[in-house]
Amino acid sequence: MFVGPDGGLHPRQARGASISQLGSELNSKQAQLNANQAQQQQLSSSLAALGQQIQTLTGQITLVQSREAEVQATLTADRARLKRAETALRIERGRAAALRQELGRARHLLSMELVAQYERPQPNLISVVLEAHGFDQLLTQLKDLGNAQHQEQAAITVTRKAKADAEAAAVRIGHMAARDKQLTASTETQARALAGMNQLLQSRESALGHVRAARQAALGAAQARGSQLRTAIAHVRAQQQAAEAAAAAAAAARAAAAQQAAAQSSVTTNTVSAVPSGGWAIPESVVMCESGGQNLPPNSAGASGYYQILPSTWRLFGGSGPAAYLASKAEQDAVATRIWAGGNGAQNWVCSGIVGIG
């Protein structure tokens, strides 16, 4: 597999890949897929947990906002009540000030009247009687004088009481205004606290939303990667099945060649010659049994080439490169000749015993 320009995994055409190599690649891809599935499961669990946290925060935000609305309504009512109390306090204070002025004027008039009466010559009974036009007029004058003084004293008394009432009302309303002001301040504190709590919860909800979006993107990428790995595994399995089929076909060809050689040996009375023939470095019957005369890639044991030579044997007898099938036929013939050694190395090929040589 290789990474293409689009960033995805694409199958690489394997030429001559052995079944063992394909098995190793398949195991590697399966391990990657297992790790990818574990990552997807972890991301899904994390997303579920984040969803629950966000749901909880949403409920808390709703509750705080409801409480905040109630406190704001209470604050509005408190402010209105405080405004009415302050207005009433100003009115009572103004009324008390006006009554104080009125009381001052009444006291001033009374004092002036007292001074005037003191400075005025005191009439004697004879002059009052002489000046009066009859007894009724005399009684009326005396009564009017007494009534005037009594009315002035009564006005002072009423004004004094009204002033005291106004001042008492101002004190009472002042206490009410102070209490309302304190309640308003307390409600404002609650409103600010709830607003801060609401802002904090919304900020946390937003942060969790960003984390969830990032985890969702990571999950999507992991799912895409898992799909690519499954495609790659399917491709490697197809290659593995093809290689196994090719190996089975080669084994069948070797078996058929062995049967043919055995049939030929049963027809003739002469034993099979151990002398190379047919352009091969070893007997043709052995070659047909081993490879069917084909330059085969490595089998499950690692043997390859026309003569199915193992890598260790190939290197031991002077072969170049990592495997026999990668060398030319001439070099394979030379190495096989050295291994065969005039028939002394026949035991290096299993098919030698099958065709009756060695």
C-alpha positions as CSV (number, residue, x, y, z in Angstrom):
1,M,0.0,0.0,0.0
2,F,1.1,3.6,-0.5
3,V,-0.2,7.1,0.3
4,G,-1.5,8.8,-2.8
5,P,-1.7,12.6,-3.5
6,D,-5.2,12.6,-2.0
7,G,-3.8,11.4,1.3
8,G,-5.6,8.0,1.1
9,L,-4.3,4.5,1.0
10,H,-4.0,2.8,-2.4
11,P,-3.0,-0.8,-3.2
12,R,0.5,-1.2,-4.5
13,Q,1.0,-3.8,-7.2
14,A,3.1,-6.5,-5.6
15,R,5.1,-8.4,-8.1
16,G,6.2,-11.8,-6.9
17,A,5.1,-11.2,-3.2
18,S,5.2,-14.4,-1.2
19,I,2.3,-15.8,0.8
20,S,4.3,-15.1,4.0
21,Q,4.9,-11.5,3.0
22,L,1.3,-11.1,2.2
23,G,0.4,-12.6,5.6
24,S,2.7,-10.2,7.4
25,E,1.2,-7.3,5.5
26,L,-2.3,-8.5,6.4
27,N,-1.4,-8.9,10.1
28,S,0.1,-5.3,10.1
29,K,-3.1,-3.9,8.5
30,Q,-5.3,-5.8,10.8
31,A,-3.4,-4.5,13.8
32,Q,-3.8,-0.9,12.5
33,L,-7.5,-1.5,12.0
34,N,-7.9,-2.8,15.5
35,A,-6.1,0.3,16.9
36,N,-8.2,2.5,14.7
37,Q,-11.4,0.8,16.0
38,A,-10.2,1.3,19.6
39,Q,-9.6,4.9,18.9
40,Q,-13.1,5.3,17.4
41,Q,-14.6,3.6,20.4
42,Q,-12.7,6.0,22.7
43,L,-13.8,9.0,20.7
44,S,-17.4,7.9,20.7
45,S,-17.3,7.4,24.5
46,S,-15.8,10.9,24.9
47,L,-18.4,12.4,22.7
48,A,-21.2,10.8,24.7
49,A,-19.7,12.1,28.0
50,L,-19.3,15.6,26.5
51,G,-22.9,15.4,25.3
52,Q,-24.1,14.6,28.8
53,Q,-22.0,17.5,30.3
54,I,-23.4,19.9,27.7
55,Q,-27.0,18.7,28.5
56,T,-26.4,19.2,32.2
57,L,-25.0,22.7,31.6
58,T,-27.9,23.6,29.4
59,G,-30.3,22.7,32.2
60,Q,-28.3,24.7,34.7
61,I,-28.2,27.7,32.3
62,T,-32.0,27.5,31.9
63,L,-32.5,27.3,35.7
64,V,-30.1,30.3,36.3
65,Q,-31.8,32.3,33.5
66,S,-35.2,31.6,35.1
67,R,-33.9,32.7,38.5
68,E,-32.2,35.7,36.9
69,A,-35.6,36.8,35.3
70,E,-37.3,36.5,38.7
71,V,-34.7,38.5,40.4
72,Q,-34.8,41.2,37.7
73,A,-38.6,41.4,38.1
74,T,-38.1,41.8,41.9
75,L,-35.4,44.4,41.3
76,T,-37.7,46.3,39.0
77,A,-40.4,46.3,41.7
78,D,-38.0,47.3,44.4
79,R,-36.7,50.2,42.4
80,A,-40.3,51.3,41.7
81,R,-41.1,51.1,45.4
82,L,-37.9,52.9,46.3
83,K,-38.7,55.7,43.8
84,R,-42.3,56.0,45.3
85,A,-40.8,56.1,48.8
86,E,-38.3,58.8,47.9
87,T,-41.0,60.8,46.2
88,A,-43.2,60.6,49.3
89,L,-40.3,61.5,51.5
90,R,-39.6,64.6,49.4
91,I,-43.3,65.6,49.7
92,E,-43.4,65.1,53.4
93,R,-40.1,67.0,53.9
94,G,-41.5,69.8,51.8
95,R,-44.7,69.8,53.8
96,A,-42.8,69.8,57.0
97,A,-40.7,72.8,55.8
98,A,-43.8,74.7,54.7
99,L,-45.5,74.0,58.1
100,R,-42.3,75.2,59.9
101,Q,-42.6,78.4,57.9
102,E,-46.3,78.7,58.7
103,L,-45.6,78.0,62.4
104,G,-42.9,80.7,62.3
105,R,-45.3,83.2,60.8
106,A,-48.0,82.4,63.4
107,R,-45.6,82.7,66.2
108,H,-44.4,86.0,64.8
109,L,-47.9,87.4,64.5
110,L,-48.8,86.2,68.0
111,S,-45.7,87.8,69.5
112,M,-46.4,91.0,67.6
113,E,-50.0,91.0,68.9
114,L,-48.7,90.4,72.5
115,V,-46.3,93.3,72.2
116,A,-49.0,95.5,70.8
117,Q,-51.3,94.6,73.6
118,Y,-48.6,95.3,76.1
119,E,-47.8,98.7,74.6
120,R,-51.4,99.7,74.2
121,P,-52.9,101.6,77.2
122,Q,-55.0,99.3,79.3
123,P,-58.6,100.5,79.2
124,N,-60.3,100.8,82.5
125,L,-63.8,99.5,83.1
126,I,-65.2,103.1,83.2
127,S,-63.8,104.0,79.7
128,V,-65.0,100.7,78.2
129,V,-68.4,101.2,79.7
130,L,-68.5,104.9,78.5
131,E,-67.2,104.1,75.0
132,A,-69.6,101.2,74.6
133,H,-72.9,101.9,73.1
134,G,-74.9,99.7,75.3
135,F,-74.2,96.6,77.3
136,D,-74.5,94.3,74.4
137,Q,-71.8,96.1,72.5
138,L,-69.6,95.9,75.6
139,L,-70.1,92.1,75.8
140,T,-69.4,91.8,72.1
141,Q,-66.1,93.7,72.3
142,L,-64.9,91.7,75.3
143,K,-65.9,88.5,73.6
144,D,-64.2,89.4,70.3
145,L,-61.0,90.3,72.1
146,G,-61.0,86.9,73.8
147,N,-61.9,85.0,70.6
148,A,-59.0,86.6,68.7
149,Q,-56.5,85.6,71.2
150,H,-57.9,82.1,71.4
151,Q,-57.9,81.6,67.6
152,E,-54.3,82.7,67.3
153,Q,-53.4,80.2,70.1
154,A,-55.4,77.5,68.4
155,A,-53.8,78.1,65.0
156,I,-50.4,77.8,66.6
157,T,-51.4,74.6,68.3
158,V,-52.8,73.1,65.0
159,T,-49.7,74.2,63.1
160,R,-47.4,72.8,65.7
161,K,-49.2,69.4,65.6
162,A,-49.2,69.4,61.8
163,K,-45.5,70.1,61.8
164,A,-44.9,67.3,64.3
165,D,-47.0,64.9,62.1
166,A,-45.2,65.9,59.0
167,E,-41.8,65.4,60.6
168,A,-42.9,62.1,62.1
169,A,-44.1,61.0,58.6
170,A,-40.8,62.1,57.1
171,V,-38.9,60.0,59.6
172,R,-41.1,57.0,59.0
173,I,-40.9,57.3,55.3
174,G,-37.2,57.9,55.6
175,H,-36.9,54.5,57.4
176,M,-39.0,52.9,54.7
177,A,-36.8,54.5,52.0
178,A,-33.6,53.3,53.7
179,R,-35.1,49.8,54.0
180,D,-36.2,49.8,50.4
181,K,-32.8,51.1,49.3
182,Q,-31.1,48.2,51.2
183,L,-33.4,45.7,49.6
184,T,-32.8,47.1,46.2
185,A,-29.0,46.9,46.7
186,S,-29.3,43.3,47.9
187,T,-31.5,42.4,44.9
188,E,-29.0,44.2,42.6
189,T,-26.2,42.1,44.1
190,Q,-28.2,38.9,43.5
191,A,-28.8,40.0,39.9
192,R,-25.1,40.6,39.3
193,A,-24.2,37.3,40.8
194,L,-26.7,35.4,38.6
195,A,-25.6,37.3,35.5
196,G,-22.0,36.3,36.2
197,M,-23.0,32.7,36.9
198,N,-25.0,32.7,33.6
199,Q,-22.0,34.1,31.7
200,L,-19.7,31.5,33.2
201,L,-22.0,28.6,32.4
202,Q,-22.4,29.8,28.8
203,S,-18.7,30.2,28.4
204,R,-18.1,26.6,29.7
205,E,-20.9,25.3,27.4
206,S,-19.2,27.1,24.4
207,A,-15.8,25.6,25.3
208,L,-17.3,22.1,25.6
209,G,-19.0,22.6,22.3
210,H,-15.7,23.4,20.6
211,V,-14.1,20.3,22.2
212,R,-17.0,18.2,21.0
213,A,-16.6,19.6,17.5
214,A,-12.9,18.7,17.5
215,R,-13.6,15.2,18.8
216,Q,-16.3,14.8,16.2
217,A,-13.9,15.8,13.5
218,A,-11.3,13.3,14.9
219,L,-13.9,10.6,14.9
220,G,-14.8,11.3,11.3
221,A,-11.1,11.1,10.3
222,A,-10.7,7.9,12.2
223,Q,-13.8,6.4,10.5
224,A,-12.4,7.4,7.1
225,R,-9.0,5.8,8.0
226,G,-10.8,2.6,9.2
227,S,-12.6,2.4,5.9
228,Q,-9.3,2.8,4.0
229,L,-7.7,0.1,6.2
230,R,-10.6,-2.3,5.5
231,T,-10.3,-1.7,1.8
232,A,-6.5,-2.4,2.0
233,I,-7.1,-5.6,4.0
234,A,-9.6,-6.8,1.4
235,H,-7.0,-6.1,-1.3
236,V,-4.3,-7.9,0.6
237,R,-6.5,-10.9,1.2
238,A,-7.4,-11.1,-2.5
239,Q,-3.6,-11.1,-3.2
240,Q,-3.1,-13.7,-0.6
241,Q,-5.8,-15.9,-2.1
242,A,-4.3,-15.4,-5.5
243,A,-0.9,-16.4,-4.3
244,E,-2.2,-19.4,-2.5
245,A,-4.1,-20.4,-5.7
246,A,-0.8,-20.0,-7.6
247,A,1.1,-22.0,-5.1
248,A,-1.6,-24.7,-5.2
249,A,-1.4,-24.7,-9.0
250,A,2.4,-25.0,-8.9
251,A,2.1,-27.9,-6.4
252,A,-0.4,-29.6,-8.6
253,A,1.9,-29.1,-11.6
254,R,4.8,-30.6,-9.6
255,A,2.6,-33.5,-8.6
256,A,1.5,-34.1,-12.1
257,A,5.1,-34.0,-13.3
258,A,6.1,-36.4,-10.6
259,Q,3.2,-38.8,-11.6
260,Q,4.3,-38.5,-15.3
261,A,7.9,-39.2,-14.4
262,A,6.8,-42.2,-12.3
263,A,4.7,-43.5,-15.1
264,Q,7.5,-43.1,-17.6
265,S,9.9,-44.9,-15.2
266,S,7.4,-47.8,-14.8
267,V,7.2,-48.2,-18.6
268,T,10.9,-48.4,-19.2
269,T,13.2,-51.0,-17.5
270,N,16.0,-48.5,-17.2
271,T,16.3,-46.4,-14.1
272,V,15.9,-42.6,-14.3
273,S,19.1,-41.0,-15.3
274,A,20.7,-38.7,-12.8
275,V,22.4,-36.8,-15.7
276,P,21.1,-33.4,-16.5
277,S,19.1,-33.1,-19.7
278,G,16.7,-30.8,-21.6
279,G,18.9,-27.8,-21.1
280,W,18.7,-27.9,-17.3
281,A,21.5,-28.1,-14.8
282,I,19.8,-31.0,-13.0
283,P,17.6,-33.8,-14.3
284,E,14.6,-32.4,-16.1
285,S,12.2,-34.7,-14.2
286,V,13.4,-33.0,-10.9
287,V,12.9,-29.5,-12.4
288,M,9.4,-30.4,-13.7
289,C,8.5,-31.7,-10.3
290,E,9.9,-28.7,-8.4
291,S,8.8,-25.8,-10.6
292,G,7.2,-27.1,-13.7
293,G,10.0,-25.3,-15.6
294,Q,8.8,-21.9,-14.4
295,N,10.8,-19.1,-12.6
296,L,8.5,-19.1,-9.6
297,P,8.5,-16.4,-6.8
298,P,9.2,-17.6,-3.2
299,N,6.9,-20.1,-1.8
300,S,5.9,-20.3,1.9
301,A,9.3,-21.8,2.7
302,G,11.1,-19.1,0.8
303,A,12.3,-21.4,-2.1
304,S,12.2,-19.7,-5.6
305,G,13.3,-19.8,-9.2
306,Y,13.5,-22.6,-11.7
307,Y,15.2,-24.9,-9.2
308,Q,13.3,-23.8,-6.1
309,I,16.4,-22.9,-4.2
310,L,16.2,-21.6,-0.6
311,P,17.8,-18.2,0.1
312,S,20.3,-19.7,2.5
313,T,21.4,-22.4,0.0
314,W,21.5,-19.8,-2.8
315,R,23.9,-17.6,-0.9
316,L,25.9,-20.6,0.3
317,F,26.7,-21.7,-3.3
318,G,27.6,-18.2,-4.5
319,G,24.3,-16.9,-5.8
320,S,24.0,-13.1,-6.1
321,G,21.1,-11.1,-4.8
322,P,18.6,-12.0,-2.0
323,A,16.7,-14.8,-3.9
324,A,17.2,-17.2,-6.9
325,Y,14.2,-16.1,-8.9
326,L,15.6,-12.5,-9.1
327,A,18.8,-13.9,-11.0
328,S,19.1,-14.9,-14.6
329,K,18.6,-18.4,-15.7
330,A,22.3,-18.8,-16.5
331,E,23.2,-17.9,-13.0
332,Q,20.5,-20.2,-11.6
333,D,21.9,-23.0,-13.8
334,A,25.4,-22.4,-12.5
335,V,24.4,-22.4,-8.8
336,A,22.2,-25.5,-9.4
337,T,25.1,-27.3,-11.0
338,R,27.3,-26.6,-8.0
339,I,24.5,-27.8,-5.6
340,W,23.8,-30.9,-7.7
341,A,27.5,-31.8,-7.8
342,G,27.2,-34.6,-10.2
343,G,24.3,-36.1,-8.3
344,N,25.9,-35.9,-4.9
345,G,23.7,-33.0,-3.9
346,A,20.4,-34.6,-5.1
347,Q,19.2,-34.7,-1.5
348,N,18.8,-30.9,-1.6
349,W,15.6,-31.4,-3.8
350,V,12.7,-33.3,-2.3
351,C,11.5,-34.2,-5.8
352,S,14.7,-36.2,-6.4
353,G,13.3,-38.9,-4.1
354,I,9.9,-38.6,-5.7
355,V,11.2,-39.3,-9.3
356,G,13.5,-42.0,-8.0
357,I,16.9,-40.3,-8.1
358,G,19.2,-40.3,-5.1
